[in-house]
Amino acid sequence: MKIIRASIIGFGSVGQGVAQVFLQKKEEIQKKGFDLKVVAVADSRSAAIDEKGLDLEKVLKSKKENGQVGTETLSGLEVIRNVEHEVVIETTPTDIETGGVGLDNMLTAFGKRMDVVTSNKGPLALKYGELAEVAQKNNAKFRFEATVGGAMPAINLIRDTLAGNSIISIEGILNGTCNYILTRMMEEHASYEQMLAESQELGIAETDPTYDVEGIDAACKLVILANYVFGMKATYHDVDVKGITSITPEALSLAQSEGYVIKQIGEVKDGFIQTSPRLVPESHPLAVGGTLNVVSVQTDLAGTVTSTGRGAGSIETASAILSDLISIYRED
Amino acid sequence: MRVSMDIELKDTPGQLLCALTPISELRGNLKSIVHHHEERTPRGTIPVQLVFEAEPDNLDAIIEKLKENGIGISRVDEKRLIEEGAVILIGHIVHTDIQDTIDRIDRTGYAEVVDISLSMPHINTTSSASLKICAVGIKELHDAISILKDVAEKKDLLVVEPIRAEFS
């Protein structure tokens, strides 16, 4: 059986979710025709390396108990440079201003002809064109399903299932936090501030919710879709962004009396990318509630195809990463 | 605009074609036709109900041509504003001259604000309103909403408009 050596760079909730899923799905992965061996894990302070394959249970335990994955002092970038392996699983935090360490990690990996599977939106929202070009030049695979809507199929739905279709437009709800807040505001007739506080208490919204509620997170995902699907050379700065912070419970009630719900909708159409609160008919497929994400793809042959699912969560995001890995290395 | 028309045809071959040709020649778009062939008017003619969309400027010419073709017209109802859309506004709607906001749509001549519901929870907090806009066609409805968005931007109001699939 072919052995694929991987590193996990970034060991926050997504990186840990990936490790848990690898432990849980070891046999299923082997049934797809390859054995996945994690030879290195790096977090922001330390690294664990074993060329024979790490004991992921031990790494997870170390992270939980000591706050770091191991005793090595190599950075993620040094792991990519110095440890022999085939695929980098890049799960460092999103940095929308500069691309952060993720950008260097990915470019370095491609430079060494390694494949990259990532959940990190920042580098793609800023430099997708450059990344795709460097990957192609080095004959390296680049997969990023987890960057758009977590477990909800979007990129791979378009790449594989809808292959051969021309995509006319894409619209959807790409941020579970906004969807949760708007759903709860309508249910409870409560203010934005109250429901933001509730979602922070439940861990759905971050302490600093700006990325989510101002529409920045959704804008990054739209840019990734726009560039991948339509070949646009957009960056996050090209998106017309309006968030949900000024939505009132009265507006939600007025919308409801006209048969609508208000949802934070992202849209890529006719070379234009925008995300803003919109009226959606109550019975429309985009009118999903709670923390769900949804994407609706308008195509020439298949008509409109809609996919719904959990957009966040460490295990759900790891599911998308696993799906990318299997699609790269499976033996048909 | 949308026109609903009752006409009367003689019971001879080719009459229906004589009635429909002027409509299509003047770029009318037929929506429905009900041909009561089993019924007769007191004049012995066959009643037919037509619904079609046409440019307002062409309606008189259509009626003229129908008459020239010997078609009797017993009723004509016009509905000028046929496309309807709802939007929500959020902000200091009243303090930023709500009448002016509405007038900007009404002055277009092709769209009108036909209904408004306003909710003002407290005097100093933002208010919310739902506006129903009717227009002579789908393009005009989009144009009216664009105008509203321009006005709203200047007045620092948020416009929540329907997803595009709703309008097309």
HADDOCK unambig.tbl for C-alpha pairs under 7 A between the chains (distance, minus, plus):
assign (segid A and resid 250 and name CA) (segid B and resid 119 and name CA) 6.38 0.50 0.50
assign (segid A and resid 250 and name CA) (segid B and resid 128 and name CA) 6.10 0.50 0.50
assign (segid A and resid 251 and name CA) (segid B and resid 88 and name CA) 6.66 0.50 0.50
assign (segid A and resid 251 and name CA) (segid B and resid 128 and name CA) 5.23 0.50 0.50
assign (segid A and resid 251 and name CA) (segid B and resid 129 and name CA) 6.73 0.50 0.50
assign (segid A and resid 254 and name CA) (segid B and resid 130 and name CA) 6.05 0.50 0.50
assign (segid A and resid 255 and name CA) (segid B and resid 88 and name CA) 6.96 0.50 0.50
assign (segid A and resid 277 and name CA) (segid B and resid 160 and name CA) 5.83 0.50 0.50
assign (segid A and resid 278 and name CA) (segid B and resid 160 and name CA) 5.02 0.50 0.50
assign (segid A and resid 278 and name CA) (segid B and resid 161 and name CA) 5.25 0.50 0.50
assign (segid A and resid 278 and name CA) (segid B and resid 162 and name CA) 5.41 0.50 0.50
assign (segid A and resid 278 and name CA) (segid B and resid 163 and name CA) 5.97 0.50 0.50
assign (segid A and resid 279 and name CA) (segid B and resid 160 and name CA) 6.28 0.50 0.50
assign (segid A and resid 279 and name CA) (segid B and resid 161 and name CA) 5.59 0.50 0.50
assign (segid A and resid 279 and name CA) (segid B and resid 162 and name CA) 4.16 0.50 0.50
assign (segid A and resid 279 and name CA) (segid B and resid 163 and name CA) 6.05 0.50 0.50
assign (segid A and resid 280 and name CA) (segid B and resid 162 and name CA) 5.98 0.50 0.50
assign (segid A and resid 280 and name CA) (segid B and resid 163 and name CA) 6.06 0.50 0.50
